[in-house]
Amino acid sequence: MIGANATPIIHGRWSRPVRSTALFAALCLATAAPAQAQDSEIKGRLKWFTAGAMLPDEDFQRQTQGTPAVDHTGSLRVLVRADAAGRGSDRDSSLRFIADYSLSWLNGDSFALASGAAQQTLDQTPTEDARRLMRLTWEIDDGSRHRAVHRFDRFALEYRRRNLSVTVGRQAVSWGSGRVFQPMDLFNPFAPTTVDREYKPGDDVVLVEQAFGGSDLQFLYVARRDEYGKVGTDSASRAIKWHGFLGGSEIEVLGARHYLDDVLGLTVRVPIGGAILRTDVTGTRLEENDDWYFSGILNIDWAFDLFQRAAFGFVEYFHNDFGVRELPDRRSDLPHPLVTRLARGELFNMMRDYLAVGATYQWSALWTQSLTTIVNLDDRSSLLQTALVYEPSDYTRMQMGITTVLGDEGEEFGGVPVVEGVTSGGGTQAFLQFVYFR
């Protein structure tokens, strides 16, 4: 939580949040007016997510709250897009206003424990702006087992003119080509087990994209606050990325200053028959000691027909140079660079080498099933997640599934040691998600 002196954060229950709602309504009205002459669009998305976890005996949450642990998230997302075309000599230019307003309610056992752990890697619904430049989250209500907030997860202006695009404001940026792991994505990557990946949390950015016939260049600046709420370059990210083609291969080259560290990255995508081979490699030089850490993924995926139904499969290897070969007895003994990236939400795994294997099969026009297995190659523990998706119409989707682990106490997927005799994680989680969008 931000301290009381950070006045832009709103902790009042209703007065200033109501003002934000009025602002949102005014924006909707403002975008509706140009709709007669220009393109304007307002859409909605309603989501309900429930997760239940059967926790192992040594788990910290089970020892304090019992098991099963059940959590719920309900959210309403309203998407506003308003386009205005240029006039005269600038007829090729356009200006787009982007705003995604979300209203979220969270309730359950993990929130009572103030951890949110049961849902942390299954549902990444954003609920705070502690480190973002713009404070666009307002708390409506907060209790011992629940929290209600509303916020803008997108709030940006996008200018386009021929081959140039400039975006300023809150927007999502996704780099890299990992299926399960994302070493190239430094900005709010999804956890390997995240269920809903349709809308990635946004950051406050300036993004400039320039296309040249067959290639393009991106310049990115991400503004953030430090742990004390101050804005500065030490907590910001500056990056440049080139994307192009070499023969039949697709290439991306990245150079960045991420917080205080230097990052270099390379992505290569190569078609092999009906499959695609991809690799992302990043090198990070730490400011504190000039040491280099190299991480990366190598994956291959392919689509095919099986029993006259659509099927898809992939295999992915991930090396995490920030990870450890063996988990310490206490979480506090993990290396500082690893702890930092876990806290920032850039990494979700503590060890070094992983193998992920996954497949998707369309049983019918309405039913699709996915199955993913993640194996920790260091301690041999593993995680299995399967989900069944039912889409009865163009506007509704229901997803149900289960995540379970094979591992002993002290192994990453069996239960990470917190202190001696106490672990976090492990067990089996079931989830149910319903989405309605128009």
PESUL-V191656 format. One record per backbone hydrogen bond with DSSP energy under -1.0 kcal/mol. CO is the residue of the C=O (numbers start at 1). NH is the residue of the N-H. E is the energy in kcal/mol with one decimal. If there is no record, write none. Layout:
co=CO nh=NH e=E
co=CO nh=NH e=E
This chain:
co=3 nh=6 e=-1.7
co=5 nh=7 e=-1.8
co=6 nh=9 e=-1.7
co=10 nh=139 e=-1.4
co=14 nh=18 e=-2.5
co=15 nh=19 e=-1.2
co=16 nh=20 e=-1.8
co=17 nh=21 e=-2.2
co=18 nh=22 e=-2.3
co=19 nh=23 e=-2.2
co=20 nh=24 e=-2.4
co=21 nh=25 e=-2.6
co=22 nh=26 e=-2.4
co=23 nh=27 e=-2.2
co=24 nh=28 e=-2.3
co=25 nh=29 e=-2.2
co=26 nh=30 e=-2.5
co=27 nh=31 e=-2.2
co=28 nh=32 e=-1.5
co=29 nh=33 e=-1.5
co=33 nh=36 e=-1.1
co=34 nh=38 e=-3.7
co=39 nh=83 e=-3.6
co=41 nh=81 e=-3.0
co=43 nh=79 e=-2.7
co=44 nh=438 e=-2.1
co=45 nh=77 e=-3.2
co=46 nh=436 e=-2.7
co=47 nh=75 e=-2.7
co=48 nh=434 e=-2.6
co=49 nh=73 e=-2.9
co=50 nh=432 e=-2.4
co=51 nh=71 e=-2.9
co=52 nh=430 e=-2.8
co=53 nh=69 e=-2.5
co=54 nh=428 e=-1.6
co=56 nh=59 e=-1.6
co=58 nh=423 e=-2.3
co=59 nh=63 e=-2.1
co=60 nh=64 e=-1.2
co=61 nh=65 e=-3.4
co=62 nh=66 e=-1.4
co=69 nh=53 e=-2.7
co=70 nh=109 e=-2.1
co=71 nh=51 e=-2.5
co=72 nh=107 e=-2.4
co=73 nh=49 e=-3.0
co=74 nh=105 e=-2.8
co=75 nh=47 e=-2.9
co=76 nh=103 e=-2.5
co=77 nh=45 e=-2.5
co=78 nh=101 e=-2.7
co=79 nh=43 e=-2.7
co=80 nh=99 e=-2.1
co=81 nh=41 e=-3.4
co=82 nh=97 e=-2.8
co=84 nh=95 e=-2.5
co=87 nh=90 e=-2.2
co=88 nh=91 e=-1.4
co=90 nh=93 e=-2.2
co=93 nh=86 e=-3.1
co=94 nh=160 e=-2.7
co=95 nh=84 e=-2.4
co=96 nh=158 e=-3.0
co=97 nh=82 e=-1.9
co=98 nh=156 e=-2.6
co=99 nh=80 e=-3.2
co=100 nh=153 e=-2.3
co=100 nh=154 e=-1.2
co=101 nh=78 e=-3.1
co=102 nh=151 e=-2.5
co=103 nh=76 e=-2.4
co=104 nh=149 e=-2.3
co=105 nh=74 e=-2.7
co=106 nh=147 e=-2.4
co=107 nh=72 e=-3.4
co=108 nh=112 e=-1.4
co=109 nh=113 e=-1.3
co=110 nh=115 e=-2.6
co=110 nh=116 e=-1.4
co=116 nh=120 e=-1.1
co=119 nh=122 e=-1.1
co=119 nh=123 e=-2.9
co=122 nh=195 e=-2.9
co=131 nh=225 e=-3.0
co=134 nh=136 e=-1.2
co=136 nh=152 e=-1.7
co=138 nh=150 e=-2.3
co=141 nh=148 e=-3.2
co=145 nh=108 e=-2.2
co=146 nh=143 e=-2.7
co=147 nh=106 e=-3.0
co=148 nh=140 e=-2.9
co=148 nh=141 e=-1.7
co=149 nh=104 e=-3.0
co=150 nh=138 e=-3.1
co=151 nh=102 e=-3.1
co=154 nh=100 e=-2.1
co=155 nh=170 e=-2.4
co=156 nh=98 e=-3.0
co=157 nh=168 e=-2.5
co=158 nh=96 e=-2.9
co=159 nh=166 e=-2.8
co=160 nh=94 e=-2.7
co=161 nh=164 e=-2.2
co=163 nh=211 e=-2.7
co=164 nh=161 e=-2.7
co=165 nh=209 e=-3.2
co=166 nh=159 e=-3.3
co=167 nh=207 e=-2.8
co=168 nh=157 e=-2.4
co=169 nh=205 e=-2.9
co=170 nh=155 e=-2.1
co=171 nh=203 e=-2.6
co=191 nh=194 e=-1.6
co=203 nh=171 e=-2.7
co=204 nh=223 e=-2.3
co=205 nh=169 e=-2.5
co=206 nh=221 e=-2.1
co=207 nh=167 e=-2.9
co=208 nh=219 e=-2.9
co=209 nh=165 e=-2.4
co=210 nh=217 e=-2.7
co=212 nh=215 e=-3.6
co=215 nh=212 e=-3.4
co=216 nh=243 e=-2.7
co=217 nh=210 e=-2.9
co=218 nh=241 e=-2.3
co=219 nh=208 e=-2.8
co=220 nh=239 e=-2.6
co=221 nh=206 e=-2.0
co=222 nh=237 e=-2.0
co=226 nh=229 e=-2.1
co=230 nh=226 e=-2.6
co=233 nh=236 e=-1.1
co=236 nh=259 e=-2.2
co=237 nh=222 e=-2.8
co=238 nh=257 e=-3.2
co=239 nh=220 e=-2.9
co=240 nh=255 e=-2.3
co=241 nh=218 e=-2.6
co=242 nh=253 e=-2.3
co=243 nh=216 e=-2.5
co=244 nh=251 e=-2.9
co=246 nh=249 e=-2.1
co=249 nh=246 e=-2.7
co=250 nh=269 e=-2.5
co=251 nh=244 e=-2.6
co=252 nh=267 e=-2.7
co=253 nh=242 e=-2.5
co=254 nh=265 e=-2.4
co=255 nh=240 e=-2.5
co=256 nh=263 e=-2.8
co=257 nh=238 e=-2.2
co=258 nh=261 e=-2.4
co=261 nh=258 e=-2.5
co=262 nh=285 e=-2.8
co=263 nh=256 e=-2.8
co=264 nh=283 e=-3.0
co=265 nh=254 e=-2.9
co=266 nh=281 e=-2.4
co=267 nh=252 e=-2.3
co=268 nh=279 e=-1.9
co=269 nh=250 e=-2.7
co=270 nh=277 e=-3.1
co=272 nh=275 e=-2.4
co=275 nh=272 e=-2.9
co=276 nh=301 e=-1.7
co=277 nh=270 e=-3.2
co=278 nh=299 e=-2.7
co=279 nh=268 e=-2.1
co=280 nh=297 e=-2.3
co=281 nh=266 e=-2.5
co=282 nh=295 e=-2.3
co=283 nh=264 e=-2.6
co=284 nh=293 e=-2.2
co=285 nh=262 e=-1.9
co=286 nh=290 e=-2.1
co=291 nh=286 e=-2.5
co=293 nh=284 e=-2.8
co=295 nh=282 e=-3.0
co=296 nh=319 e=-2.8
co=297 nh=280 e=-1.5
co=298 nh=317 e=-2.7
co=299 nh=278 e=-2.9
co=300 nh=315 e=-2.1
co=301 nh=276 e=-2.2
co=302 nh=313 e=-2.4
co=304 nh=311 e=-2.7
co=306 nh=309 e=-1.0
co=309 nh=306 e=-3.1
co=310 nh=362 e=-2.3
co=311 nh=304 e=-2.4
co=312 nh=360 e=-2.7
co=313 nh=302 e=-2.2
co=314 nh=358 e=-2.3
co=315 nh=300 e=-2.0
co=316 nh=356 e=-3.3
co=317 nh=298 e=-2.0
co=318 nh=354 e=-2.3
co=319 nh=296 e=-2.1
co=320 nh=323 e=-1.6
co=330 nh=333 e=-1.8
co=331 nh=334 e=-1.8
co=335 nh=339 e=-2.4
co=336 nh=340 e=-2.6
co=337 nh=341 e=-1.5
co=338 nh=342 e=-2.2
co=339 nh=343 e=-2.5
co=340 nh=344 e=-1.7
co=341 nh=346 e=-2.4
co=341 nh=347 e=-1.5
co=350 nh=324 e=-2.1
co=352 nh=320 e=-3.5
co=353 nh=377 e=-2.1
co=354 nh=318 e=-2.5
co=355 nh=375 e=-3.1
co=356 nh=316 e=-3.1
co=357 nh=373 e=-2.9
co=358 nh=314 e=-2.4
co=359 nh=371 e=-2.5
co=360 nh=312 e=-2.2
co=361 nh=369 e=-2.7
co=366 nh=391 e=-2.2
co=367 nh=364 e=-1.9
co=368 nh=389 e=-3.5
co=369 nh=361 e=-2.8
co=370 nh=387 e=-2.1
co=371 nh=359 e=-2.3
co=372 nh=385 e=-2.8
co=373 nh=357 e=-2.5
co=374 nh=383 e=-2.7
co=375 nh=355 e=-2.2
co=376 nh=380 e=-1.8
co=381 nh=376 e=-3.0
co=382 nh=406 e=-2.7
co=383 nh=374 e=-2.8
co=384 nh=404 e=-2.7
co=385 nh=372 e=-2.9
co=386 nh=402 e=-2.2
co=387 nh=370 e=-2.6
co=388 nh=400 e=-2.2
co=389 nh=368 e=-2.2
co=390 nh=398 e=-2.9
co=395 nh=437 e=-2.5
co=397 nh=435 e=-2.8
co=398 nh=390 e=-3.3
co=399 nh=433 e=-3.3
co=400 nh=388 e=-3.3
co=401 nh=431 e=-2.3
co=402 nh=386 e=-2.2
co=403 nh=429 e=-3.3
co=404 nh=384 e=-3.2
co=406 nh=382 e=-2.4
co=408 nh=411 e=-2.2
co=411 nh=415 e=-2.1
co=415 nh=410 e=-2.0
co=416 nh=424 e=-1.8
co=418 nh=331 e=-1.2
co=419 nh=422 e=-2.3
co=422 nh=418 e=-3.1
co=423 nh=60 e=-2.6
co=424 nh=416 e=-2.3
co=428 nh=54 e=-3.1
co=429 nh=403 e=-3.5
co=430 nh=52 e=-2.7
co=431 nh=401 e=-2.3
co=432 nh=50 e=-2.6
co=433 nh=399 e=-3.1
co=434 nh=48 e=-2.5
co=435 nh=397 e=-2.3
co=436 nh=46 e=-3.5
